[in-house]
Amino acid sequence: MSKIDIKLIENIATIIRDNVKGICRTNEPMSNHTSFKVGGPAAIYAYPEDENALKSLVQICQTHTIKTLLIGYGNNLLVSDDGFNGCVIDLTKTFRSIDVDDTHVSASSGVWLSDVVDIAAVEGLSGIEKLAGIPGAVGAGLSMNCGAFGSYISDFLVDVKVMDSQGGTKSLLRAEIEFGYRESPGLHGLIVLKAGFKLNHEKPEIVRIFVDETIAERHRRNVMILPSAGSVFRNPEGNYAAKLLEGVSAKGMRVGGVEVSKAHANFIVNSNNGKASDIMELIQKLKDLVFTKYKVELKLELRTVGFDDFKA
Ligand SMILES: Cc1cc2nc3c(=O)[nH]c(=O)nc-3n(C[C@H](O)[C@H](O)[C@H](O)COP(=O)(O)OP(=O)(O)OC[C@H]3O[C@@H](n4cnc5c(N)ncnc54)[C@H](O)[C@@H]3O)c2cc1C
């Protein structure tokens, strides 16, 4: 990956600071923004203050052919040790409004998903309880079509407001967007700004019980105290990645400072100051072992940044 000239970056950062309300940093370590705690620097890292600022930012990046990367809370991202030669756009500090109108909940992209679940519980609105405890933002959750226990975030979606790479905005209805398992092809190349969800009236105390049960179940399945990014691989059709990984004795397997969790074979944990390259080497090793034994090609659930040669 070719590095962008440092002088060019400083010039573009100056243009951004002069024209975009918000914060713009250069040479920002991505290890501070990913749950794996790995990743080299982002050339530019920006927190646009509002929709107009975001529009200006994407237009500046477009004009100067600077690549952009949207980030939520970094819980599903593996960024290479070389970092990202472009502009990371972070909406988690500024796009944070939640509104409730009867059974309709509208949440901006940077809102912590569990906050939506909690507010729904307080308001006596049922539907999204099984998403409780998934670490991440609403916008990223839609980009991933995150889910748990058979429930997907897209199941409750009514509409999404998005911005394209030219800064244009539009609203899409749920029926207009293609969603898949841990992917949202219908949102590809778009920035999620806001999402509306339709829930159902229920007694608040009943919703709270469902939420607490979900969280308790998550704790029973995997107690995570070490940095990780959740499930590394998607479940192959009709099978479980964790089962195949257990079949090749993956638990505890190490490369450098990282290892396969002893609690969950589909989690890699950064147990000892590992690097992104350690994680990638372990991923490749696990893929090879599973393919050799089961002839199954494991596909990544993680999103990788800066590994140009890697075939997910
Ligand atoms: C301990 C642990 C448990 C987990 N359990 C689950 C689980 O049960 N189910 C599950 O589905 N996931 C799970 N995950 C993975 C992760 O929590 C989800 O993928 C979550 O949706 C990621 O949110 P984030 O804000 O951290 O996204 P990030 O990692 O920051 O980004 C994820 C993707 O979304 C894109 N993106 C971010 N913001 C936007 C935006 N505004 N518009 C468009 N694209 C955007 C990013 O470019 C990236 O490709 C787990 C992770 C951990 C660490």
The ligand as an ORCA input file, in Angstrom:
! r2SCAN-3c Opt
* xyz 0 1
  C     -17.033     -9.123     22.698
  C     -17.724     -8.917     21.380
  C     -18.931     -9.551     21.139
  C     -19.599     -9.381     19.901
  N     -20.801     -9.998     19.716
  C     -21.473     -9.795     18.548
  C     -22.760    -10.395     18.322
  O     -23.306    -11.067     19.170
  N     -23.356    -10.171     17.128
  C     -22.798     -9.393     16.152
  O     -23.410     -9.225     15.093
  N     -21.595     -8.822     16.343
  C     -20.914     -8.990     17.505
  N     -19.683     -8.417     17.691
  C     -19.103     -7.613     16.617
  C     -19.465     -6.125     16.703
  O     -19.900     -5.803     17.989
  C     -20.556     -5.760     15.703
  O     -20.142     -6.036     14.378
  C     -20.939     -4.289     15.799
  O     -22.031     -4.025     14.947
  C     -19.765     -3.387     15.431
  O     -20.087     -2.065     15.793
  P     -18.930     -0.976     15.866
  O     -19.577      0.341     16.118
  O     -17.899     -1.342     16.832
  O     -18.406     -1.045     14.354
  P     -16.977     -0.874     13.703
  O     -16.121     -2.052     14.015
  O     -16.411      0.459     14.049
  O     -17.368     -0.893     12.152
  C     -17.927     -2.050     11.576
  C     -18.210     -1.779     10.090
  O     -19.231     -0.791      9.973
  C     -18.816      0.266      9.090
  N     -19.443      1.508      9.567
  C     -19.256      2.117     10.755
  N     -20.042      3.192     10.870
  C     -20.747      3.284      9.714
  C     -21.730      4.196      9.218
  N     -22.154      5.247      9.939
  N     -22.226      3.986      7.977
  C     -21.816      2.926      7.223
  N     -20.883      2.041      7.647
  C     -20.373      2.217      8.875
  C     -17.307      0.283      9.249
  O     -16.664      0.885      8.130
  C     -16.999     -1.213      9.349
  O     -16.932     -1.793      8.062
  C     -19.016     -8.559     18.904
  C     -17.791     -7.906     19.164
  C     -17.149     -8.069     20.392
  C     -15.860     -7.355     20.638
*
